[in-house]
Amino acid sequence: MSARLPLEHVRATVLTQAWAGAFATRLLADMGAEVIQVEALSRIDPWRGGYPPRLSGTYPDGDGGERPFDRNAAFNSVNTGKKGITLDLNYPEAKDILLDLVSASDIFAENFSARVLPNLGLEYPTLREANPTIILLRMGAYGSNGPYANFMGNGGAIEPMSGITSLLGYRGGPPMNSGVMHSDPFAGLMAMSAMMIALHHRSRAGRGQEIDLSQQETSIGLIADSVMRFSMSGAAPQRRGNFHLRMAPHANYPCRGGDEWVAIAARSDDEWARLCAVMGRPQLASDPRFRDLAGRLANVEALDEIVSEWTRARDKREIADALQSESIPAAAVLDATELSENPQLAERGFFQDIEHPQTGTFPYAGVGWKLSRSSAIRSRPAPTLGQHSRRVLTEHLGMAPVDVDDLWERGITGDTP
């Protein structure tokens, strides 16, 4: 197997921030690309957290330290493997430097609202003058045209705007956001796919392209079945908690301990009968209320209470193991800390210990794939603010150190907000 990764020949200059955009370009780095992330000292990535006197973030031991903007777990988790530079694009010379980087890059990516790139004078025709084959990724919340194009948004706004929130919640209850903002990583994955397709197209046709990806529109793909159902019937889908139209039982059930849960699903009458046997109540399989799917759906509240009565006194992992051994779908509901102890993820080497100069060594989430022709694993930390500014400006662009010093003194580049 090769020690090389498939995108080691690719360079991306990116203005991506927060989660969706930063995750998309982190995936490029995971595949071997050189990703140069550009921030401004006056507008650092919001996922770096606050800095004195407004501290906010998740820091090792709860301590922001002298450089909290380099210690926040949110930023450091989605920017592994990148290089970080700072440029204040309000200065013409900074914009010229950025265009020089674009001329030596394959991809330029950003996830601002539609007004930002035109305001900076960095629209696709300008980028193409610097590099005729550049691939531009724009992934604003609502795309680069239309009545919402200039609105900012993150997953907390995109979930309701894409219709996801209307489906989340309990029967008879109000709509709910997920609390996780699934739309961000989903949009990041779609953006990564779009960039890969664009690279493939350029290798065959010799042409770059502009990708206009709306995070709202990609997120609608998460509820495609509900959209299709409404389009065909005109009936708006209703919130139904964990209720499933073709499975019962189908829910998260309380377990021993505080706020501990196990997910259980019975896909057939046979699986339901096996579940009854594991619970030590085989007679329930022949109970007229529960012996077929129609009966279980009609009596789902009584059914869920029976299953809950069994799970409440037991450990969630023991329940999951017992049911999985009988080929019944079940899994312990894990929080983020418990995920690091998951044996499946451990066996696949999903978590990687990475040493960061400002935080020390912690396990970080890896990538969700294995490559058959590459054994390479990248374990580089996220960049500290402006960490690679001098190196990139001198080595990549050939600037004289004295000119970089001048930019530093004027606050056009640097390493402190």
Sequence and secondary structure as in RCSB ss.txt:
>XXXX:A:sequence
MSARLPLEHVRATVLTQAWAGAFATRLLADMGAEVIQVEALSRIDPWRGGYPPRLSGTYPDGDGGERPFDRNAAF
NSVNTGKKGITLDLNYPEAKDILLDLVSASDIFAENFSARVLPNLGLEYPTLREANPTIILLRMGAYGSNGPYAN
FMGNGGAIEPMSGITSLLGYRGGPPMNSGVMHSDPFAGLMAMSAMMIALHHRSRAGRGQEIDLSQQETSIGLIAD
SVMRFSMSGAAPQRRGNFHLRMAPHANYPCRGGDEWVAIAARSDDEWARLCAVMGRPQLASDPRFRDLAGRLANV
EALDEIVSEWTRARDKREIADALQSESIPAAAVLDATELSENPQLAERGFFQDIEHPQTGTFPYAGVGWKLSRSS
AIRSRPAPTLGQHSRRVLTEHLGMAPVDVDDLWERGITGDTP
>XXXX:A:secstr
 BS  TTTT EEEE   TTHHHHHHHHHHHTT EEEEEEBTTB  GGG  BTTB  S  GGG   S GGGT HHH
HHH TT EEEE  TTSHHHHHHHHHHHHT SEEEE S TTHHHHHT  HHHHHHH TT EEEE  TT SSSTTTT
    HHHHHHHTTHHHH S TTS     SS THHHHHHHHHHHHHHHHHHHHHHH    EEE  HHHHHHGGGHH
HHHHHHHH       TT  SS SSEEEEE SSTT EEEEE  SHHHHHHHHHHTT GGGGG TTTSSHHHHHHTH
HHHHHHHHHHHTTS HHHHHHHHHTTT  EEE   HHHHTT HHHHHTT EEEEEETTTEEEEEE  S   TTB 
         TTTTHHHIIIIIT   HHHHHHHHHTTSS S  
